[in-house]
Amino acid sequence: MSMNFVVLLYLLASVCFIQALKGLSHPNTSRLGNAFGMAGMTIAILTTVALILKLSGEAQSGLLNVFGGMVVGGGLGAVMAKRVEMTKMPELVAFMHSMIGMSAVFIAVAAVAEPTALGIELVDGLIPVGNRFELFVGTFVGAITFSGSVIAFGKLSGNYKLRIFQGAPIVFKGQHLVNLVLALLMLGCGVWFFMTQQWLPFVIMMAIAFVLGVLIIIPIGGADMPVVVSMLNSYSGWAAAGIGFSLNNSMLIIAGSLVGSSGAILSYIMCKAMNRSFFSVILGGFGAEEGSQTGSSEARPVKSGSADDVAFLLGNSDSVVIVPGYGLAVARAQHAVKEMTEKLIAKGVEVRYAIHPVAGRMPGHMNVLLAEAEVAYDQVFEMEDINSDFGQTDVVFVLGANDVVNPAARTPGSAIYGMPILEAYKASNVIVNKRSMASGYAGLDNELFYMDKTMMVFGDAKKVVEDILKALD
Amino acid sequence: MEVINPTIINLIIFVLAIYVGYHVVWNVTPALHTPLMSVTNAISAIVIVGAMLAAALTETMLGQIMGVAAVALASVNVVGGFLVTRRMLEMFKKKPKKVAEGASK
């Protein structure tokens, strides 16, 4: 097999990857897209096997190493993909980011150790200057991705004793200065490696990058995890592209940049939905300014009702919009909600779901959770598609959501001013299910709860919805 | 004529690929953003190509250990990423039987 043919096959694989992303523009085409992705990966791996066979000549033992690694890793991946609960998707994704990051670091180390084996041609016995620079970039991005993702994983799962794995942000004085100094040191070592191709600066640089990854993520609170997960998604792509540069492999560059830009776009969308600036996210430590606005917490009267009242109200309306939040998923109430929806539809009520971009703990998380409960995706609407309809809606049923329906976002001076919200307050009636009157992530009181047309139903979401189900019969 | 530095060619590919990625990803429906993340996880595991070369063609102990470890880590994502994406996308399939049931009630 000639090298030209190998590269052409790699091109074919790259096109498959683009098709895989393109397929996701609609649920109907998405499965075909995923098949394209798998095909692309298969082509890439088989081509590489053929390339190894050609390059290694008689000594074929190298392939055994490859297959050994694949069986172990692939087996682990398959088991995880099968077992993972949909509520745990953010953890799985964070875990996978760390795999990519670490893998990129390992490859870079191997490339520095034996450049010729990876197809880097030496100039005067040294790695060419350009490749040295690219190896440096690939390594530090990979290392930051790895350690950052490990911290993000810990924060997301939230059940580790270790302080750095807990949801609450860790802030200390001079944090940004420390990060800056470390980053400069790392760059310095990079330049040193760049000039001399020695192991010492390479190893120091790698160590600093691992520490930096930790430092960037620890000051970020649990509520901001959707942004962090998307940001690390982007980093993992850039790490792959960096490795592609150092190995002169265009397929790695293409795939890496697709992933990198995808993650960047998702972070941008998440930032907008949470009303944060993109740059403060990139620089890290952006969750720090929160938590000071717990101010007016005097008990104000709310109208509360029972499940029977809710059932009566829902059963006698023409149109209902359900606003699910992560509280719904925590209570595992999706299936009960789905049954309630079916009963209401059978009674001739129009039922729709309204999803805020940050419902759930990662982009699109709530959609997957609803899909898992077999809610048809054409009942589920994105914020911008349904916001104009709230005015004509009889009842809005808010389940386990708070900040995303807080009208304070329309009041200048409020901490969440400017954040896009679901305009639930425009509906004729609002029902809110919460466990208690505690405030949401942003620590703000929600005006919506005190409106005359709002009825609060306190209790566990699953229990409440099941009671409504009984009452609807 | 002077030979163009391969890094420059890589840079051209890089810029164009970001451009393609930008436009393709904006077209992804928000409902599928979680599958998008898991599939991009699988796609970025394309570093497995470099890992395979490292595992198979290096001769020193260090190179081989690094290579095999990299192959194993990337394989987790290749297999896990695509399978979990498929699992999620299956959930978004329309359920014709269920719909018919609902209509007949």
Interface residues (C-beta under 8 A of the other chain):
Chain A: Y10 A13 S14 F17 I18 A20 L21 K22 L24 S25 H26 P27 S30 R31 G33 N34 G37 M38 G40 M41 A44 I45 T48 V49 L51 I52 L55 S56 G62 L63 N65 V66 G68 G69 M70 V71 V72 G73 G74 G75 L76 G77 A78 M80 A81 K82 V84 M86 M89 L92 V93 M96 H97 M99 I100 M102 S103 A104 F106 I107 V109 A110 A111 A113 E114 A117 L118 G119 G130 E134 V229 S230 N233 S236 G237 A239 A240 A241 I243 G244 F245 L247 N248 N249 S250 M251 L252 I253 I254 A255 G256 S257 L258 V259 G260 S261 S262 G263 I265 L266 I269 E342 I345 A346 I355 P357 M362 P363 G364 H365 N367 V368 A371 E372 E374 A376 Y377 V380 E382
Chain B: N5 P6 T7 N10 I13 F14 A17 I18 V20 G21 Y22 V24 V25 W26 N27 V28 T29 P30 A31 L32 H33 T34 P35 L36 M37 S38 V39 T40 N41 A42 I43 S44 A45 I46 V47 I48 V49 G50 A51 M52 L53 A54 A55 A56 L57 T58 E59 T60 L62 G63 Q64 M66 G67 V68 A69 A70 V71 A72 L73 A74 S75 V76 N77 V78 V79 G80 G81 F82 L83 V84 T85 R86 R87 M88 L89 E90 M91 F92 K93 K94 K95 K98 V99 G102 K105
